[in-house]
Structure formats: structure tokens, C-alpha cells
């Protein structure tokens, strides 16, 4: 455990390659938001198709 924390601290300080803790958090947040937006788009596509059939 201590080894992991040390490596994470070194990444955050720019001493190691890879994403920092804040970058990982931001990436996870953006991925969740992206997934929600894709789901919203899918719902809107289905609603559009439904209402297009109703107006014929």
C-alpha cells in the first residue's frame, strides 16, 4: 500500500509518467458524463422516431 501511495505522489509531482490523481478523476467524470449524454441522445432518437410515426 505504501508503495502505491509513493508512486501516486511522484506522478502527481510530475516525477513519473502517467496521469495524475486529478487527471484520473477528471477523466472518470468526463467518461460518466459522456455515457449519460449518449444515453440521452439514444432516448431522444427513439422519441423522435415514435412521434414521427404518430404524425403520419
PDB file with one MODEL, atoms N, CA, C and O in Angstrom:
MODEL        1
ATOM      1  N   UNK A   1       0.829  -1.186   0.000  1.00  0.00           N
ATOM      2  CA  UNK A   1       0.000   0.000   0.000  1.00  0.00           C
ATOM      3  C   UNK A   1       0.872   1.247   0.000  1.00  0.00           C
ATOM      4  O   UNK A   1       0.641   2.163  -0.790  1.00  0.00           O
ATOM      5  N   UNK A   2       1.844   1.294   0.853  1.00  0.00           N
ATOM      6  CA  UNK A   2       2.722   2.460   0.933  1.00  0.00           C
ATOM      7  C   UNK A   2       3.434   2.684  -0.401  1.00  0.00           C
ATOM      8  O   UNK A   2       3.656   3.825  -0.808  1.00  0.00           O
ATOM      9  N   UNK A   3       3.791   1.592  -1.076  1.00  0.00           N
ATOM     10  CA  UNK A   3       4.462   1.669  -2.371  1.00  0.00           C
ATOM     11  C   UNK A   3       3.568   2.368  -3.396  1.00  0.00           C
ATOM     12  O   UNK A   3       4.041   3.218  -4.150  1.00  0.00           O
ATOM     13  N   UNK A   4       2.283   2.018  -3.429  1.00  0.00           N
ATOM     14  CA  UNK A   4       1.330   2.639  -4.358  1.00  0.00           C
ATOM     15  C   UNK A   4       1.172   4.132  -4.088  1.00  0.00           C
ATOM     16  O   UNK A   4       1.159   4.943  -5.015  1.00  0.00           O
ATOM     17  N   UNK A   5       1.054   4.481  -2.826  1.00  0.00           N
ATOM     18  CA  UNK A   5       0.882   5.886  -2.458  1.00  0.00           C
ATOM     19  C   UNK A   5       2.104   6.683  -2.883  1.00  0.00           C
ATOM     20  O   UNK A   5       1.973   7.802  -3.377  1.00  0.00           O
ATOM     21  N   UNK A   6       3.282   6.121  -2.696  1.00  0.00           N
ATOM     22  CA  UNK A   6       4.514   6.798  -3.084  1.00  0.00           C
ATOM     23  C   UNK A   6       4.546   7.036  -4.587  1.00  0.00           C
ATOM     24  O   UNK A   6       4.896   8.129  -5.033  1.00  0.00           O
ATOM     25  N   UNK A   7       4.185   6.025  -5.371  1.00  0.00           N
ATOM     26  CA  UNK A   7       4.166   6.175  -6.831  1.00  0.00           C
ATOM     27  C   UNK A   7       3.137   7.209  -7.256  1.00  0.00           C
ATOM     28  O   UNK A   7       3.398   8.009  -8.155  1.00  0.00           O
ATOM     29  N   UNK A   8       1.982   7.203  -6.629  1.00  0.00           N
ATOM     30  CA  UNK A   8       0.933   8.170  -6.962  1.00  0.00           C
ATOM     31  C   UNK A   8       1.413   9.584  -6.654  1.00  0.00           C
ATOM     32  O   UNK A   8       1.184  10.510  -7.431  1.00  0.00           O
ATOM     33  N   UNK A   9       2.079   9.739  -5.518  1.00  0.00           N
ATOM     34  CA  UNK A   9       2.597  11.052  -5.129  1.00  0.00           C
ATOM     35  C   UNK A   9       3.644  11.522  -6.129  1.00  0.00           C
ATOM     36  O   UNK A   9       3.672  12.701  -6.482  1.00  0.00           O
ATOM     37  N   UNK A  10       4.492  10.629  -6.583  1.00  0.00           N
ATOM     38  CA  UNK A  10       5.514  11.001  -7.567  1.00  0.00           C
ATOM     39  C   UNK A  10       4.880  11.376  -8.896  1.00  0.00           C
ATOM     40  O   UNK A  10       5.363  12.291  -9.563  1.00  0.00           O
ATOM     41  N   UNK A  11       3.807  10.693  -9.302  1.00  0.00           N
ATOM     42  CA  UNK A  11       3.102  11.064 -10.529  1.00  0.00           C
ATOM     43  C   UNK A  11       2.490  12.440 -10.388  1.00  0.00           C
ATOM     44  O   UNK A  11       2.584  13.261 -11.301  1.00  0.00           O
ATOM     45  N   UNK A  12       1.861  12.701  -9.249  1.00  0.00           N
ATOM     46  CA  UNK A  12       1.233  13.997  -9.016  1.00  0.00           C
ATOM     47  C   UNK A  12       2.269  15.119  -9.020  1.00  0.00           C
ATOM     48  O   UNK A  12       1.959  16.247  -9.402  1.00  0.00           O
ATOM     49  N   UNK A  13       3.490  14.818  -8.599  1.00  0.00           N
ATOM     50  CA  UNK A  13       4.549  15.818  -8.559  1.00  0.00           C
ATOM     51  C   UNK A  13       5.247  15.954  -9.911  1.00  0.00           C
ATOM     52  O   UNK A  13       6.144  16.782 -10.069  1.00  0.00           O
ATOM     53  N   UNK A  14       4.830  15.131 -10.897  1.00  0.00           N
ATOM     54  CA  UNK A  14       5.434  15.202 -12.225  1.00  0.00           C
ATOM     55  C   UNK A  14       6.724  14.423 -12.364  1.00  0.00           C
ATOM     56  O   UNK A  14       7.453  14.596 -13.341  1.00  0.00           O
ATOM     57  N   UNK A  15       7.014  13.572 -11.403  1.00  0.00           N
ATOM     58  CA  UNK A  15       8.259  12.805 -11.430  1.00  0.00           C
ATOM     59  C   UNK A  15       8.116  11.479 -12.171  1.00  0.00           C
ATOM     60  O   UNK A  15       9.115  10.823 -12.463  1.00  0.00           O
ATOM     61  N   UNK A  16       6.899  11.086 -12.474  1.00  0.00           N
ATOM     62  CA  UNK A  16       6.663   9.815 -13.181  1.00  0.00           C
ATOM     63  C   UNK A  16       5.697  10.050 -14.317  1.00  0.00           C
ATOM     64  O   UNK A  16       4.919  11.004 -14.305  1.00  0.00           O
ATOM     65  N   UNK A  17       5.755   9.157 -15.313  1.00  0.00           N
ATOM     66  CA  UNK A  17       4.831   9.235 -16.434  1.00  0.00           C
ATOM     67  C   UNK A  17       3.451   8.746 -16.022  1.00  0.00           C
ATOM     68  O   UNK A  17       3.310   7.995 -15.057  1.00  0.00           O
ATOM     69  N   UNK A  18       2.446   9.172 -16.755  1.00  0.00           N
ATOM     70  CA  UNK A  18       1.078   8.727 -16.490  1.00  0.00           C
ATOM     71  C   UNK A  18       0.224   9.882 -16.009  1.00  0.00           C
ATOM     72  O   UNK A  18       0.682  11.018 -15.888  1.00  0.00           O
ATOM     73  N   UNK A  19      -1.027   9.561 -15.740  1.00  0.00           N
ATOM     74  CA  UNK A  19      -1.983  10.573 -15.305  1.00  0.00           C
ATOM     75  C   UNK A  19      -1.847  10.853 -13.815  1.00  0.00           C
ATOM     76  O   UNK A  19      -1.556   9.956 -13.023  1.00  0.00           O
ATOM     77  N   UNK A  20      -2.061  12.104 -13.449  1.00  0.00           N
ATOM     78  CA  UNK A  20      -2.075  12.449 -12.033  1.00  0.00           C
ATOM     79  C   UNK A  20      -3.422  12.034 -11.453  1.00  0.00           C
ATOM     80  O   UNK A  20      -4.336  11.669 -12.192  1.00  0.00           O
ATOM     81  N   UNK A  21      -3.540  12.090 -10.153  1.00  0.00           N
ATOM     82  CA  UNK A  21      -4.798  11.728  -9.495  1.00  0.00           C
ATOM     83  C   UNK A  21      -5.935  12.621  -9.970  1.00  0.00           C
ATOM     84  O   UNK A  21      -7.035  12.137 -10.239  1.00  0.00           O
ATOM     85  N   UNK A  22      -5.680  13.907 -10.073  1.00  0.00           N
ATOM     86  CA  UNK A  22      -6.745  14.823 -10.508  1.00  0.00           C
ATOM     87  C   UNK A  22      -7.111  14.584 -11.966  1.00  0.00           C
ATOM     88  O   UNK A  22      -8.276  14.725 -12.339  1.00  0.00           O
ATOM     89  N   UNK A  23      -6.137  14.227 -12.794  1.00  0.00           N
ATOM     90  CA  UNK A  23      -6.434  13.910 -14.194  1.00  0.00           C
ATOM     91  C   UNK A  23      -7.273  12.642 -14.303  1.00  0.00           C
ATOM     92  O   UNK A  23      -8.187  12.563 -15.123  1.00  0.00           O
ATOM     93  N   UNK A  24      -6.956  11.644 -13.467  1.00  0.00           N
ATOM     94  CA  UNK A  24      -7.744  10.406 -13.468  1.00  0.00           C
ATOM     95  C   UNK A  24      -9.175  10.687 -13.033  1.00  0.00           C
ATOM     96  O   UNK A  24     -10.121  10.160 -13.619  1.00  0.00           O
ATOM     97  N   UNK A  25      -9.336  11.520 -12.003  1.00  0.00           N
ATOM     98  CA  UNK A  25     -10.678  11.878 -11.536  1.00  0.00           C
ATOM     99  C   UNK A  25     -11.450  12.614 -12.624  1.00  0.00           C
ATOM    100  O   UNK A  25     -12.626  12.337 -12.859  1.00  0.00           O
ATOM    101  N   UNK A  26     -10.779  13.556 -13.287  1.00  0.00           N
ATOM    102  CA  UNK A  26     -11.430  14.313 -14.356  1.00  0.00           C
ATOM    103  C   UNK A  26     -11.821  13.397 -15.507  1.00  0.00           C
ATOM    104  O   UNK A  26     -12.913  13.526 -16.061  1.00  0.00           O
ATOM    105  N   UNK A  27     -10.944  12.484 -15.866  1.00  0.00           N
ATOM    106  CA  UNK A  27     -11.229  11.545 -16.943  1.00  0.00           C
ATOM    107  C   UNK A  27     -12.436  10.676 -16.595  1.00  0.00           C
ATOM    108  O   UNK A  27     -13.304  10.455 -17.439  1.00  0.00           O
ATOM    109  N   UNK A  28     -12.495  10.191 -15.379  1.00  0.00           N
ATOM    110  CA  UNK A  28     -13.628   9.361 -14.954  1.00  0.00           C
ATOM    111  C   UNK A  28     -14.920  10.172 -14.997  1.00  0.00           C
ATOM    112  O   UNK A  28     -15.954   9.666 -15.434  1.00  0.00           O
ATOM    113  N   UNK A  29     -14.869  11.422 -14.548  1.00  0.00           N
ATOM    114  CA  UNK A  29     -16.045  12.292 -14.570  1.00  0.00           C
ATOM    115  C   UNK A  29     -16.506  12.533 -16.003  1.00  0.00           C
ATOM    116  O   UNK A  29     -17.699  12.457 -16.297  1.00  0.00           O
ATOM    117  N   UNK A  30     -15.566  12.822 -16.888  1.00  0.00           N
ATOM    118  CA  UNK A  30     -15.912  13.072 -18.289  1.00  0.00           C
ATOM    119  C   UNK A  30     -16.474  11.825 -18.966  1.00  0.00           C
ATOM    120  O   UNK A  30     -17.386  11.918 -19.788  1.00  0.00           O
ATOM    121  N   UNK A  31     -15.934  10.668 -18.621  1.00  0.00           N
ATOM    122  CA  UNK A  31     -16.458   9.421 -19.200  1.00  0.00           C
ATOM    123  C   UNK A  31     -17.887   9.150 -18.735  1.00  0.00           C
ATOM    124  O   UNK A  31     -18.727   8.707 -19.518  1.00  0.00           O
ATOM    125  N   UNK A  32     -18.161   9.420 -17.442  1.00  0.00           N
ATOM    126  CA  UNK A  32     -19.536   9.247 -16.937  1.00  0.00           C
ATOM    127  C   UNK A  32     -20.486  10.214 -17.645  1.00  0.00           C
ATOM    128  O   UNK A  32     -21.581   9.831 -18.057  1.00  0.00           O
ATOM    129  N   UNK A  33     -20.062  11.449 -17.779  1.00  0.00           N
ATOM    130  CA  UNK A  33     -20.898  12.448 -18.445  1.00  0.00           C
ATOM    131  C   UNK A  33     -21.128  12.066 -19.904  1.00  0.00           C
ATOM    132  O   UNK A  33     -22.241  12.194 -20.414  1.00  0.00           O
ATOM    133  N   UNK A  34     -20.098  11.605 -20.562  1.00  0.00           N
ATOM    134  CA  UNK A  34     -20.213  11.177 -21.956  1.00  0.00           C
ATOM    135  C   UNK A  34     -21.212  10.030 -22.083  1.00  0.00           C
ATOM    136  O   UNK A  34     -22.039  10.025 -22.995  1.00  0.00           O
ATOM    137  N   UNK A  35     -21.141   9.063 -21.175  1.00  0.00           N
ATOM    138  CA  UNK A  35     -22.070   7.929 -21.203  1.00  0.00           C
ATOM    139  C   UNK A  35     -23.509   8.407 -21.016  1.00  0.00           C
ATOM    140  O   UNK A  35     -24.410   7.947 -21.718  1.00  0.00           O
ATOM    141  N   UNK A  36     -23.733   9.337 -20.064  1.00  0.00           N
ATOM    142  CA  UNK A  36     -25.084   9.869 -19.842  1.00  0.00           C
ATOM    143  C   UNK A  36     -25.588  10.618 -21.071  1.00  0.00           C
ATOM    144  O   UNK A  36     -26.754  10.493 -21.446  1.00  0.00           O
ATOM    145  N   UNK A  37     -24.718  11.387 -21.689  1.00  0.00           N
ATOM    146  CA  UNK A  37     -25.134  12.135 -22.881  1.00  0.00           C
ATOM    147  C   UNK A  37     -25.471  11.202 -24.041  1.00  0.00           C
ATOM    148  O   UNK A  37     -26.422  11.449 -24.782  1.00  0.00           O
ATOM    149  N   UNK A  38     -24.698  10.139 -24.197  1.00  0.00           N
ATOM    150  CA  UNK A  38     -25.005   9.161 -25.254  1.00  0.00           C
ATOM    151  C   UNK A  38     -26.358   8.487 -24.985  1.00  0.00           C
ATOM    152  O   UNK A  38     -27.131   8.242 -25.911  1.00  0.00           O
ATOM    153  N   UNK A  39     -26.631   8.193 -23.718  1.00  0.00           N
ATOM    154  CA  UNK A  39     -27.926   7.604 -23.370  1.00  0.00           C
ATOM    155  C   UNK A  39     -29.052   8.594 -23.664  1.00  0.00           C
ATOM    156  O   UNK A  39     -30.104   8.199 -24.167  1.00  0.00           O
ATOM    157  N   UNK A  40     -28.843   9.870 -23.358  1.00  0.00           N
ATOM    158  CA  UNK A  40     -29.845  10.898 -23.647  1.00  0.00           C
ATOM    159  C   UNK A  40     -30.113  10.996 -25.143  1.00  0.00           C
ATOM    160  O   UNK A  40     -31.263  11.103 -25.570  1.00  0.00           O
ATOM    161  N   UNK A  41     -29.055  10.958 -25.929  1.00  0.00           N
ATOM    162  CA  UNK A  41     -29.207  11.026 -27.385  1.00  0.00           C
ATOM    163  C   UNK A  41     -30.012   9.833 -27.882  1.00  0.00           C
ATOM    164  O   UNK A  41     -30.869   9.980 -28.754  1.00  0.00           O
ATOM    165  N   UNK A  42     -29.745   8.667 -27.339  1.00  0.00           N
ATOM    166  CA  UNK A  42     -30.475   7.466 -27.754  1.00  0.00           C
ATOM    167  C   UNK A  42     -31.959   7.592 -27.421  1.00  0.00           C
ATOM    168  O   UNK A  42     -32.806   7.228 -28.236  1.00  0.00           O
ATOM    169  N   UNK A  43     -32.284   8.101 -26.237  1.00  0.00           N
ATOM    170  CA  UNK A  43     -33.683   8.297 -25.853  1.00  0.00           C
ATOM    171  C   UNK A  43     -34.358   9.293 -26.790  1.00  0.00           C
ATOM    172  O   UNK A  43     -35.491   9.082 -27.221  1.00  0.00           O
ATOM    173  N   UNK A  44     -33.658  10.374 -27.101  1.00  0.00           N
ATOM    174  CA  UNK A  44     -34.225  11.384 -27.999  1.00  0.00           C
ATOM    175  C   UNK A  44     -34.437  10.835 -29.408  1.00  0.00           C
ATOM    176  O   UNK A  44     -35.421  11.179 -30.062  1.00  0.00           O
ATOM    177  N   UNK A  45     -33.529   9.992 -29.878  1.00  0.00           N
ATOM    178  CA  UNK A  45     -33.705   9.356 -31.190  1.00  0.00           C
ATOM    179  C   UNK A  45     -34.962   8.485 -31.192  1.00  0.00           C
ATOM    180  O   UNK A  45     -35.746   8.516 -32.140  1.00  0.00           O
ATOM    181  N   UNK A  46     -35.143   7.717 -30.134  1.00  0.00           N
ATOM    182  CA  UNK A  46     -36.324   6.845 -30.058  1.00  0.00           C
ATOM    183  C   UNK A  46     -37.607   7.661 -29.968  1.00  0.00           C
ATOM    184  O   UNK A  46     -38.610   7.315 -30.592  1.00  0.00           O
ATOM    185  N   UNK A  47     -37.580   8.740 -29.195  1.00  0.00           N
ATOM    186  CA  UNK A  47     -38.755   9.596 -29.070  1.00  0.00           C
ATOM    187  C   UNK A  47     -39.075  10.250 -30.412  1.00  0.00           C
ATOM    188  O   UNK A  47     -40.241  10.351 -30.792  1.00  0.00           O
ATOM    189  N   UNK A  48     -38.064  10.684 -31.113  1.00  0.00           N
ATOM    190  CA  UNK A  48     -38.264  11.300 -32.427  1.00  0.00           C
ATOM    191  C   UNK A  48     -38.905  10.300 -33.388  1.00  0.00           C
ATOM    192  O   UNK A  48     -39.836  10.641 -34.117  1.00  0.00           O
ATOM    193  N   UNK A  49     -38.409   9.080 -33.385  1.00  0.00           N
ATOM    194  CA  UNK A  49     -38.971   8.049 -34.264  1.00  0.00           C
ATOM    195  C   UNK A  49     -40.421   7.751 -33.879  1.00  0.00           C
ATOM    196  O   UNK A  49     -41.275   7.578 -34.748  1.00  0.00           O
ATOM    197  N   UNK A  50     -40.691   7.692 -32.585  1.00  0.00           N
ATOM    198  CA  UNK A  50     -42.051   7.419 -32.124  1.00  0.00           C
ATOM    199  C   UNK A  50     -43.007   8.505 -32.588  1.00  0.00           C
ATOM    200  O   UNK A  50     -44.068   8.210 -33.140  1.00  0.00           O
ATOM    201  N   UNK A  51     -42.638   9.754 -32.368  1.00  0.00           N
ATOM    202  CA  UNK A  51     -43.529  10.859 -32.738  1.00  0.00           C
ATOM    203  C   UNK A  51     -43.625  11.042 -34.245  1.00  0.00           C
ATOM    204  O   UNK A  51     -44.641  11.532 -34.740  1.00  0.00           O
ATOM    205  N   UNK A  52     -42.604  10.666 -34.973  1.00  0.00           N
ATOM    206  CA  UNK A  52     -42.662  10.729 -36.433  1.00  0.00           C
ATOM    207  C   UNK A  52     -43.691   9.733 -36.948  1.00  0.00           C
ATOM    208  O   UNK A  52     -44.405  10.028 -37.906  1.00  0.00           O
ATOM    209  N   UNK A  53     -43.780   8.557 -36.329  1.00  0.00           N
ATOM    210  CA  UNK A  53     -44.776   7.567 -36.736  1.00  0.00           C
ATOM    211  C   UNK A  53     -46.187   8.030 -36.401  1.00  0.00           C
ATOM    212  O   UNK A  53     -47.125   7.772 -37.155  1.00  0.00           O
ATOM    213  N   UNK A  54     -46.338   8.717 -35.266  1.00  0.00           N
ATOM    214  CA  UNK A  54     -47.651   9.190 -34.806  1.00  0.00           C
ATOM    215  C   UNK A  54     -48.224  10.278 -35.709  1.00  0.00           C
ATOM    216  O   UNK A  54     -49.443  10.408 -35.816  1.00  0.00           O
ATOM    217  N   UNK A  55     -47.377  11.047 -36.349  1.00  0.00           N
ATOM    218  CA  UNK A  55     -47.869  12.169 -37.160  1.00  0.00           C
ATOM    219  C   UNK A  55     -48.194  11.769 -38.582  1.00  0.00           C
ATOM    220  O   UNK A  55     -48.668  12.607 -39.349  1.00  0.00           O
ATOM    221  N   UNK A  56     -47.966  10.553 -38.962  1.00  0.00           N
ATOM    222  CA  UNK A  56     -48.250  10.104 -40.345  1.00  0.00           C
ATOM    223  C   UNK A  56     -49.701   9.817 -40.525  1.00  0.00           C
ATOM    224  O   UNK A  56     -50.124   9.431 -41.614  1.00  0.00           O
TER     225      UNK A  56
ENDMDL
END
